[in-house]
Protein backbone atom coordinates (compact mmCIF):
# COMPACT_ATOMS: atom_id res chain seq x y z
CA UNK A 1 0.00 0.00 0.00
CA UNK A 2 1.85 3.05 -1.35
CA UNK A 3 4.60 2.59 -3.95
CA UNK A 4 5.80 6.19 -4.03
CA UNK A 5 8.60 7.88 -5.94
CA UNK A 6 11.51 7.88 -3.49
CA UNK A 7 12.71 4.31 -4.18
CA UNK A 8 11.97 2.85 -0.75
CA UNK A 9 8.65 1.30 -1.82
CA UNK A 10 10.10 0.13 -5.14
CA UNK A 11 12.90 -1.72 -3.34
CA UNK A 12 10.50 -3.32 -0.87
CA UNK A 13 8.24 -4.49 -3.72
CA UNK A 14 11.22 -5.83 -5.71
CA UNK A 15 12.44 -7.76 -2.65
CA UNK A 16 9.02 -9.33 -2.03
CA UNK A 17 8.64 -10.15 -5.74
CA UNK A 18 12.07 -11.84 -5.75
CA UNK A 19 10.89 -13.89 -2.76
CA UNK A 20 8.05 -15.21 -4.93
CA UNK A 21 5.19 -13.31 -3.31
CA UNK A 22 1.87 -12.94 -5.12
CA UNK A 23 1.68 -9.16 -4.97
CA UNK A 24 -0.94 -6.47 -5.36
CA UNK A 25 0.58 -2.97 -5.41
CA UNK A 26 -1.91 -0.19 -4.83
CA UNK A 27 -1.27 3.57 -4.83
CA UNK A 28 -3.49 6.66 -5.08
CA UNK A 29 -1.05 8.07 -7.65
CA UNK A 30 -1.75 7.21 -11.27
CA UNK A 31 0.30 5.10 -13.69
CA UNK A 32 1.60 8.30 -15.30
CA UNK A 33 2.65 9.82 -11.95
CA UNK A 34 4.40 6.58 -10.94
CA UNK A 35 6.07 5.93 -14.32
CA UNK A 36 9.61 6.21 -12.91
CA UNK A 37 8.91 3.67 -10.14
CA UNK A 38 6.94 1.28 -12.37
CA UNK A 39 9.77 1.13 -14.94
CA UNK A 40 12.05 -0.35 -12.27
CA UNK A 41 9.61 -3.22 -11.66
CA UNK A 42 8.91 -4.19 -15.28
CA UNK A 43 10.73 -7.54 -15.11
CA UNK A 44 8.43 -8.97 -12.41
CA UNK A 45 5.42 -10.97 -13.60
CA UNK A 46 3.99 -11.68 -10.12
CA UNK A 47 2.77 -8.10 -9.47
CA UNK A 48 -0.75 -6.82 -10.12
CA UNK A 49 -1.22 -3.03 -9.98
CA UNK A 50 -4.25 -1.08 -8.74
CA UNK A 51 -3.34 2.58 -9.33
CA UNK A 52 -5.15 5.89 -8.91
CA UNK A 53 -7.29 4.28 -6.20
CA UNK A 54 -7.44 1.74 -3.38
CA UNK A 55 -10.12 -0.98 -3.38
CA UNK A 56 -11.58 -2.54 -0.24
CA UNK A 57 -11.51 -6.04 -1.77
CA UNK A 58 -7.70 -5.89 -2.01
CA UNK A 59 -7.52 -5.58 1.77
CA UNK A 60 -9.52 -8.76 2.43
CA UNK A 61 -7.90 -11.76 0.80
CA UNK A 62 -4.18 -11.26 1.48
CA UNK A 63 -1.69 -12.88 3.89
CA UNK A 64 -0.39 -9.48 4.99
CA UNK A 65 -0.48 -5.80 4.10
CA UNK A 66 2.76 -3.82 3.83
CA UNK A 67 1.78 -0.21 4.57
CA UNK A 68 3.87 2.76 3.44
CA UNK A 69 4.57 5.71 5.73
CA UNK A 70 1.92 8.44 5.78
CA UNK A 71 -1.22 6.31 5.36
CA UNK A 72 -4.02 8.19 7.21
CA UNK A 73 -4.69 7.12 10.79
CA UNK A 74 -8.35 6.62 9.95
CA UNK A 75 -7.79 4.70 6.69
CA UNK A 76 -10.87 2.59 5.90
CA UNK A 77 -8.60 0.17 4.00
CA UNK A 78 -6.36 -0.57 6.98
CA UNK A 79 -9.49 -0.89 9.13
CA UNK A 80 -10.82 -3.44 6.60
CA UNK A 81 -7.59 -5.47 6.80
CA UNK A 82 -7.70 -5.49 10.60
CA UNK A 83 -11.39 -6.45 10.56
CA UNK A 84 -10.40 -9.48 8.50
CA UNK A 85 -7.50 -10.33 10.87
CA UNK A 86 -4.87 -9.60 8.23
CA UNK A 87 -1.51 -8.47 9.72
CA UNK A 88 -0.52 -4.91 8.78
CA UNK A 89 3.24 -4.43 8.66
CA UNK A 90 5.66 -1.59 7.90
CA UNK A 91 9.09 -2.22 6.40
CA UNK A 92 11.39 -1.05 9.24
CA UNK A 93 9.43 -2.77 12.02
CA UNK A 94 9.03 -5.95 9.93
CA UNK A 95 12.81 -5.99 9.43
CA UNK A 96 13.25 -5.59 13.20
CA UNK A 97 10.97 -8.60 13.83
CA UNK A 98 12.94 -10.81 11.47
CA UNK A 99 16.54 -10.20 12.61
CA UNK A 100 18.61 -10.83 15.70
CA UNK A 101 21.09 -7.97 15.29
CA UNK A 102 21.23 -4.69 17.27
CA UNK A 103 19.05 -1.91 15.88
CA UNK A 104 19.81 1.77 16.41
CA UNK A 105 16.77 3.97 15.76
CA UNK A 106 16.90 7.75 15.39
CA UNK A 107 13.88 10.05 15.41
CA UNK A 108 13.03 13.69 16.09
CA UNK A 109 11.25 16.51 14.33
CA UNK A 110 14.53 18.05 13.19
CA UNK A 111 18.07 16.67 13.10
CA UNK A 112 17.32 12.97 12.66
CA UNK A 113 18.76 12.76 9.12
CA UNK A 114 22.01 14.53 9.99
CA UNK A 115 22.49 12.53 13.22
CA UNK A 116 21.74 9.26 11.36
CA UNK A 117 24.18 9.91 8.52
CA UNK A 118 26.89 11.30 10.80
CA UNK A 119 26.64 8.31 13.15
CA UNK A 120 26.73 6.00 10.12
CA UNK A 121 29.90 7.79 8.95
CA UNK A 122 31.50 7.39 12.41
CA UNK A 123 30.63 3.67 12.66
CA UNK A 124 31.95 3.02 9.13
CA UNK A 125 35.18 4.80 10.14
CA UNK A 126 35.32 2.33 13.04
CA UNK A 127 35.03 -0.55 10.49
CA UNK A 128 31.60 -1.64 11.70
CA UNK A 129 29.24 -3.48 9.32
CA UNK A 130 26.38 -0.96 9.34
CA UNK A 131 23.10 -1.35 7.44
CA UNK A 132 21.58 2.10 6.83
CA UNK A 133 17.80 2.18 6.33
CA UNK A 134 14.44 3.51 7.42
CA UNK A 135 13.59 7.00 6.19
CA UNK A 136 16.53 7.15 3.76
CA UNK A 137 15.90 8.16 0.15
CA UNK A 138 16.35 5.28 -2.29
CA UNK A 139 16.93 2.63 0.39
CA UNK A 140 14.57 -0.33 0.78
CA UNK A 141 14.72 -1.52 4.38
CA UNK A 142 13.37 -4.98 3.54
CA UNK A 143 16.06 -5.57 0.91
CA UNK A 144 18.68 -5.07 3.66
CA UNK A 145 17.63 -8.51 4.97
CA UNK A 146 19.86 -10.01 2.24
CA UNK A 147 22.90 -8.21 3.68
CA UNK A 148 22.50 -9.17 7.36
CA UNK A 149 25.50 -10.91 8.96
CA UNK A 150 25.89 -11.95 12.58
CA UNK A 151 28.06 -8.90 13.38
CA UNK A 152 25.90 -6.37 11.49
CA UNK A 153 24.29 -3.32 13.11
CA UNK A 154 21.12 -1.79 11.64
CA UNK A 155 20.97 2.01 11.79
CA UNK A 156 17.54 3.43 10.96
CA UNK A 157 16.26 6.97 10.60
CA UNK A 158 12.62 6.67 11.70
CA UNK A 159 9.87 9.24 11.20
CA UNK A 160 6.67 9.27 13.24
CA UNK A 161 4.86 7.27 10.55
CA UNK A 162 7.40 4.45 10.44
CA UNK A 163 7.31 4.32 14.22
CA UNK A 164 3.60 3.50 14.01
CA UNK A 165 4.81 0.07 12.84
CA UNK A 166 6.96 -0.33 15.96
CA UNK A 167 4.02 0.74 18.14
CA UNK A 168 1.67 -1.76 16.50
CA UNK A 169 4.27 -4.48 17.10
CA UNK A 170 4.93 -3.24 20.66
CA UNK A 171 8.67 -3.07 20.11
CA UNK A 172 11.43 -0.44 20.13
CA UNK A 173 15.03 -0.42 18.87
CA UNK A 174 17.64 -1.51 21.44
CA UNK A 175 19.45 1.82 21.07
CA UNK A 176 17.26 4.88 20.46
CA UNK A 177 18.09 8.53 19.84
CA UNK A 178 15.41 11.24 20.13
CA UNK A 179 16.75 14.52 18.72
CA UNK A 180 14.06 17.22 19.00
CA UNK A 181 10.31 17.52 19.40
CA UNK A 182 8.75 20.49 17.57
CA UNK A 183 5.50 21.14 15.72
CA UNK A 184 5.23 19.28 12.42
CA UNK A 185 2.73 17.11 10.49
CA UNK A 186 -0.11 18.78 12.40
CA UNK A 187 -2.37 18.56 9.34
CA UNK A 188 -1.90 14.77 9.34
CA UNK A 189 -2.47 14.54 13.12
CA UNK A 190 -5.43 16.95 12.97
CA UNK A 191 -3.61 19.37 15.32
CA UNK A 192 -3.18 16.67 17.99
CA UNK A 193 0.42 17.16 19.20
CA UNK A 194 -0.06 14.39 21.75
CA UNK A 195 -0.78 11.85 19.02
CA UNK A 196 2.30 13.03 17.11
CA UNK A 197 4.42 12.60 20.23
CA UNK A 198 2.88 9.19 20.97
CA UNK A 199 3.98 7.94 17.55
CA UNK A 200 7.48 9.37 18.07
CA UNK A 201 7.67 7.86 21.56
CA UNK A 202 7.36 4.34 20.14
CA UNK A 203 11.11 4.60 19.61
CA UNK A 204 11.65 4.07 23.35
CA UNK A 205 8.28 3.02 24.83
CA UNK A 206 8.96 -0.72 24.61
CA UNK A 207 12.65 -0.71 25.53
CA UNK A 208 13.81 -2.79 28.51
CA UNK A 209 16.21 -1.71 31.25
CA UNK A 210 19.23 -3.07 29.33
CA UNK A 211 18.46 -0.89 26.28
CA UNK A 212 19.67 2.67 25.75
CA UNK A 213 17.88 5.96 25.10
CA UNK A 214 19.82 9.11 24.19
CA UNK A 215 17.79 12.32 24.18
CA UNK A 216 18.62 15.79 22.93
CA UNK A 217 18.28 18.57 25.50
CA UNK A 218 15.36 20.22 23.66
CA UNK A 219 13.37 16.95 23.56
CA UNK A 220 14.27 15.95 27.11
CA UNK A 221 11.32 17.67 28.92
CA UNK A 222 8.82 15.85 26.68
CA UNK A 223 10.45 12.49 27.37
CA UNK A 224 10.73 13.24 31.11
CA UNK A 225 6.95 13.66 31.34
CA UNK A 226 6.45 9.97 30.65
CA UNK A 227 9.75 8.65 32.03
CA UNK A 228 7.91 7.01 34.95
CA UNK A 229 6.07 4.78 32.48
CA UNK A 230 9.18 3.46 30.70
CA UNK A 231 11.86 0.94 31.70
CA UNK A 232 14.93 2.74 30.37
CA UNK A 233 16.69 5.74 31.98
CA UNK A 234 17.25 8.50 29.40
CA UNK A 235 20.78 9.83 28.79
CA UNK A 236 20.55 13.55 27.94
CA UNK A 237 23.20 14.68 25.45
CA UNK A 238 24.71 18.18 25.85
CA UNK A 239 23.84 20.86 23.29
CA UNK A 240 27.49 21.08 22.24
CA UNK A 241 30.65 19.05 22.79
CA UNK A 242 33.87 21.02 22.37
CA UNK A 243 36.97 19.70 20.64
CA UNK A 244 35.35 18.49 17.40
CA UNK A 245 36.08 20.20 14.08
CA UNK A 246 33.30 19.96 11.52
CA UNK A 247 32.30 21.25 8.10
CA UNK A 248 28.70 21.60 9.37
CA UNK A 249 27.61 25.10 10.35
CA UNK A 250 25.09 26.48 12.84
CA UNK A 251 24.11 25.89 16.46
CA UNK A 252 21.59 23.24 15.35
CA UNK A 253 24.44 21.23 13.85
CA UNK A 254 26.53 21.56 17.03
CA UNK A 255 23.50 19.95 18.71
CA UNK A 256 23.33 17.17 16.08
CA UNK A 257 27.06 16.47 16.39
CA UNK A 258 26.75 16.23 20.19
CA UNK A 259 24.04 13.57 19.83
CA UNK A 260 26.05 11.52 17.33
CA UNK A 261 29.23 11.77 19.44
CA UNK A 262 27.35 10.77 22.61
CA UNK A 263 25.91 7.72 20.82
CA UNK A 264 29.28 6.74 19.31
CA UNK A 265 30.97 6.91 22.71
CA UNK A 266 28.26 4.71 24.25
CA UNK A 267 28.83 2.25 21.40
CA UNK A 268 32.51 2.08 22.35
CA UNK A 269 34.04 4.07 19.50
CA UNK A 270 37.33 5.77 20.44
CA UNK A 271 37.40 9.58 20.48
CA UNK A 272 40.27 9.64 17.96
CA UNK A 273 38.09 7.80 15.41
CA UNK A 274 35.04 9.96 16.20
CA UNK A 275 37.07 13.17 15.72
CA UNK A 276 38.41 11.98 12.36
CA UNK A 277 34.91 11.04 11.16
CA UNK A 278 33.27 14.28 12.34
CA UNK A 279 35.97 16.30 10.57
CA UNK A 280 35.55 14.44 7.25
CA UNK A 281 31.73 14.34 7.25
CA UNK A 282 30.44 16.54 4.40
CA UNK A 283 26.78 16.71 5.43
CA UNK A 284 23.86 15.47 3.36
CA UNK A 285 22.08 16.76 0.30
CA UNK A 286 19.41 19.35 0.73
CA UNK A 287 20.47 20.37 4.24
CA UNK A 288 22.36 23.68 4.17
CA UNK A 289 24.19 22.25 1.16
CA UNK A 290 26.51 24.76 -0.52
CA UNK A 291 25.85 24.35 -4.25
CA UNK A 292 27.96 27.12 -5.80
CA UNK A 293 29.71 30.42 -5.15
CA UNK A 294 29.46 33.03 -7.91
CA UNK A 295 31.36 36.31 -7.58
CA UNK A 296 31.30 36.16 -3.78
CA UNK A 297 27.63 35.08 -3.55
CA UNK A 298 26.97 31.65 -2.00
CA UNK A 299 23.97 29.55 -3.05
CA UNK A 300 22.63 27.06 -0.49
CA UNK A 301 20.07 24.28 -0.95
CA UNK A 302 18.12 23.65 2.27
CA UNK A 303 15.05 22.10 0.62
CA UNK A 304 14.46 19.66 3.49
CA UNK A 305 13.64 22.62 5.75
CA UNK A 306 9.91 21.91 5.51
CA UNK A 307 9.02 23.61 8.82
CA UNK A 308 9.47 27.20 10.06
CA UNK A 309 11.80 25.99 12.86
CA UNK A 310 14.14 24.46 10.29
CA UNK A 311 14.30 27.64 8.22
CA UNK A 312 14.88 29.76 11.34
CA UNK A 313 17.86 27.50 12.20
CA UNK A 314 19.26 27.98 8.69
CA UNK A 315 18.85 31.77 8.82
CA UNK A 316 20.68 31.92 12.17
CA UNK A 317 23.46 29.66 10.87
CA UNK A 318 24.13 31.73 7.74
CA UNK A 319 22.86 35.19 8.56
CA UNK A 320 24.47 38.40 9.69
CA UNK A 321 22.75 41.35 11.29
CA UNK A 322 23.65 43.28 8.12
CA UNK A 323 20.86 41.28 6.45
CA UNK A 324 22.88 39.36 3.88
CA UNK A 325 20.35 36.63 2.96
CA UNK A 326 18.02 36.50 -0.02
CA UNK A 327 15.60 33.80 1.07
CA UNK A 328 13.54 31.64 -1.31
CA UNK A 329 10.74 30.11 0.77
CA UNK A 330 7.07 29.15 0.57
CA UNK A 331 5.02 26.16 -0.50
CA UNK A 332 2.30 23.91 0.83
CA UNK A 333 0.68 24.56 4.21
CA UNK A 334 1.34 22.25 7.20
CA UNK A 335 -0.82 24.10 9.76
CA UNK A 336 2.22 25.38 11.69
CA UNK A 337 2.77 28.66 13.55
CA UNK A 338 4.77 30.94 11.21
CA UNK A 339 5.25 33.93 13.56
CA UNK A 340 8.87 33.15 14.58
CA UNK A 341 9.77 32.53 10.93
CA UNK A 342 8.31 35.89 9.87
CA UNK A 343 10.10 37.76 12.70
CA UNK A 344 13.44 36.07 11.99
CA UNK A 345 13.31 36.99 8.28
CA UNK A 346 13.16 40.65 9.37
CA UNK A 347 16.45 40.23 11.26
CA UNK A 348 18.45 38.36 8.63
CA UNK A 349 16.88 38.75 5.18
CA UNK A 350 17.69 41.39 2.63
CA UNK A 351 14.75 40.07 0.59
CA UNK A 352 12.21 37.24 0.82
CA UNK A 353 11.01 35.54 -2.37
CA UNK A 354 8.03 33.19 -2.02
CA UNK A 355 7.08 30.19 -4.15
CA UNK A 356 3.33 29.83 -4.68
CA UNK A 357 1.35 27.38 -2.56
CA UNK A 358 -1.36 27.09 0.10
CA UNK A 359 1.12 28.04 2.85
CA UNK A 360 2.36 31.07 0.93
CA UNK A 361 -1.24 32.24 0.46
CA UNK A 362 -1.66 32.24 4.26
CA UNK A 363 1.43 34.35 5.05
CA UNK A 364 1.93 36.69 2.09
CA UNK A 365 -0.10 39.49 3.69
CA UNK A 366 2.14 39.26 6.79
CA UNK A 367 5.50 39.43 5.05
CA UNK A 368 7.05 41.79 2.51
CA UNK A 369 7.91 39.51 -0.38
CA UNK A 370 7.71 38.82 -4.10
CA UNK A 371 5.80 35.69 -5.18
CA UNK A 372 6.54 33.38 -8.12
CA UNK A 373 4.94 30.22 -9.44
CA UNK A 374 8.21 29.26 -11.13
CA UNK A 375 11.50 28.43 -9.37
CA UNK A 376 13.69 29.71 -12.20
CA UNK A 377 11.99 33.12 -12.04
CA UNK A 378 12.51 33.16 -8.26
CA UNK A 379 16.25 32.51 -8.71
CA UNK A 380 16.45 35.16 -11.46
CA UNK A 381 14.86 37.67 -9.08
CA UNK A 382 17.46 36.80 -6.42
CA UNK A 383 20.25 37.37 -8.96
CA UNK A 384 19.11 40.94 -9.61
CA UNK A 385 19.31 41.73 -5.89
CA UNK A 386 22.51 39.93 -4.84
CA UNK A 387 25.81 41.60 -4.00
CA UNK A 388 29.20 40.18 -3.00
CA UNK A 389 28.98 38.67 0.50
CA UNK A 390 25.30 37.78 0.13
CA UNK A 391 23.74 34.35 0.48
CA UNK A 392 20.92 33.02 -1.72
CA UNK A 393 19.16 30.42 0.40
CA UNK A 394 16.44 27.98 -0.64
CA UNK A 395 14.93 27.11 2.74
CA UNK A 396 11.18 26.82 2.19
CA UNK A 397 9.65 26.44 5.71
CA UNK A 398 6.77 24.63 3.96
CA UNK A 399 6.08 21.30 2.27
CA UNK A 400 6.81 20.94 -1.45
CA UNK A 401 3.52 19.64 -2.83
CA UNK A 402 1.93 21.65 -5.60
CA UNK A 403 4.83 22.97 -7.67
CA UNK A 404 7.02 19.90 -7.08
CA UNK A 405 6.77 16.09 -6.77
CA UNK A 406 8.44 16.23 -3.34
CA UNK A 407 11.13 18.12 -1.42
CA UNK A 408 13.93 16.29 -3.26
CA UNK A 409 12.52 17.29 -6.64
CA UNK A 410 12.42 20.90 -5.38
CA UNK A 411 16.08 20.71 -4.33
CA UNK A 412 17.20 19.01 -7.55
CA UNK A 413 15.49 21.66 -9.68
CA UNK A 414 17.20 24.40 -7.63
CA UNK A 415 20.61 22.71 -8.03
CA UNK A 416 20.20 22.43 -11.82
CA UNK A 417 19.29 26.11 -12.13
CA UNK A 418 22.14 27.29 -9.88
CA UNK A 419 24.81 25.10 -11.51
CA UNK A 420 24.10 26.76 -14.87
CA UNK A 421 24.57 30.29 -13.46
CA UNK A 422 27.76 32.18 -14.33
Beta strands, then each sheet from edge to edge (+ up, - down):
strand 1: 23-27
strand 2: 47-51
strand 3: 64-66
strand 4: 87-89
strand 5: 102-107
strand 6: 129-134
strand 7: 152-157
strand 8: 175-178
strand 9: 212-215
strand 10: 235-236
strand 11: 289-294
strand 12: 297-301
strand 13: 325-329
strand 14: 349-355
strand 15: 370-372
strand 16: 391-394
sheet 1: 1+ 2+
sheet 2: 3+ 4+
sheet 3: 6+ 7+ 5+ 8+ 9+ 10+
sheet 4: 11+ 12- 16- 13- 14- 15-
end
